[in-house]
Amino acid sequence: MINYIKYPTTIKVLIAEINRACDDYISRKISDAELKSLIIAWANSSGDKLFAGSSALNPTVIQRCGKKRIQLIEKMLVDFQSKLFF
C-alpha cells in the first residue's frame, strides 16, 4: 500500500492526501477497499477538517477536491456514522 499521511495537521494537507488517494484509485494503484479505509480513517481522525457541521463535507474540501473526487468520497462514506466534534 502506498504511504499516506494518516493524521493531517491542516485542511490543505488533508485535501492534498485525498486528491492523491483518489487519483491513485482512478489509476488503479490502490483498491476500492484501500481507498474506503483511508477515507474512513481520515473521517475518524480529522473529521473536524473533513466535515462542516453535522455530516456535510467542508466547503473548502468540496471546492478543492472537485466534483468527481467528491462523488468518490461520498460513495466511500456511505454508512459512515460521523462523530460529534466540538
NORWO-V128307 format. One line per field, one symbol per residue. phi: phi as a letter, one per 20 degrees, with the letter a starting at -180 (. if undefined). psi: psi as a letter, one per 40 degrees, with the letter a starting at -180 (. if undefined). A space follows every 50 residues. Layout:
phi: ???
psi: ???
//
This chain:
phi: .ffcfecfecfffgffffffffffffemecefffffffffffffecffef ddnfcfffgffffeenffffffffffefmeeffedd
psi: iihihdgididdddddddddddddddefdiiddddddddddddddfdddd ihbceiihdddddediddddddddddehehhiihh.
//
